[in-house]
Amino acid sequence: HPIAEMTARCEAVKSQLFAAALLVARGSKDAEIQARMARLVAFRAALKNADDNIQLHGGIGVTDEFDAHYLIK
């Protein structure tokens, strides 16, 4: 289930990004707020997905042999 949740977060980011891009292309007055929301959704998803990635990989997620811990820093 954690991997499915990670995928769902990525899809939410993609949907928000496409909506923001469409509004920017149309010159909508809401384009700026939607672009900011896309950035916020992407940041939160990236942070949570990086944390879940480390948890799924167990101890190797925070070793120098595996780069997952760099994503969270």
C-alpha positions as CSV (number, residue, x, y, z in Angstrom):
1,H,0.0,0.0,0.0
2,P,2.7,2.6,0.6
3,I,3.9,2.4,-3.0
4,A,0.3,2.8,-4.2
5,E,0.0,5.9,-2.0
6,M,3.3,7.2,-3.4
7,T,1.9,6.8,-6.9
8,A,-1.4,8.5,-5.9
9,R,0.6,11.5,-4.6
10,C,2.5,11.7,-7.9
11,E,-0.7,11.6,-9.9
12,A,-2.2,14.4,-7.7
13,V,0.9,16.5,-8.4
14,K,0.6,15.9,-12.1
15,S,-3.1,16.8,-12.2
16,Q,-2.4,20.0,-10.2
17,L,0.5,20.9,-12.5
18,F,-1.6,20.4,-15.7
19,A,-4.4,22.5,-14.3
20,A,-2.0,25.3,-13.4
21,A,-0.3,25.1,-16.8
22,L,-3.7,25.3,-18.6
23,L,-4.6,28.4,-16.6
24,V,-1.3,30.0,-17.3
25,A,-1.7,29.3,-21.0
26,R,-5.1,30.9,-20.9
27,G,-3.9,33.9,-19.0
28,S,-6.4,33.3,-16.2
29,K,-6.3,35.5,-13.1
30,D,-6.1,32.4,-11.0
31,A,-3.0,31.1,-12.7
32,E,-0.6,32.4,-10.1
33,I,-2.4,30.8,-7.2
34,Q,-2.8,27.5,-9.0
35,A,0.9,27.5,-9.9
36,R,1.8,28.1,-6.2
37,M,-0.5,25.3,-5.2
38,A,1.1,23.0,-7.7
39,R,4.5,23.9,-6.2
40,L,3.2,23.2,-2.6
41,V,1.5,19.9,-3.6
42,A,4.7,18.8,-5.4
43,F,6.9,19.7,-2.4
44,R,4.8,17.9,0.1
45,A,4.5,14.8,-2.2
46,A,8.2,14.7,-2.8
47,L,9.0,15.0,0.9
48,K,6.6,12.3,1.9
49,N,7.6,10.0,-1.0
50,A,11.3,10.4,-0.1
51,D,10.5,9.5,3.5
52,D,8.4,6.5,2.5
53,N,11.2,5.4,0.2
54,I,13.6,5.3,3.0
55,Q,11.2,3.4,5.2
56,L,10.5,0.9,2.5
57,H,14.2,0.2,2.0
58,G,14.8,-0.2,5.7
59,G,18.3,0.4,7.1
60,I,19.9,0.7,3.6
61,G,17.8,3.8,3.0
62,V,20.1,5.9,5.2
63,T,23.4,4.5,4.3
64,D,26.0,6.0,2.0
65,E,25.6,3.1,-0.4
66,F,22.0,4.1,-1.3
67,D,21.2,7.7,-2.3
68,A,17.6,7.8,-0.8
69,H,18.7,9.8,2.2
70,Y,19.9,12.6,-0.1
71,L,16.4,13.2,-1.3
72,I,15.1,14.0,2.2
73,K,18.0,16.3,3.0
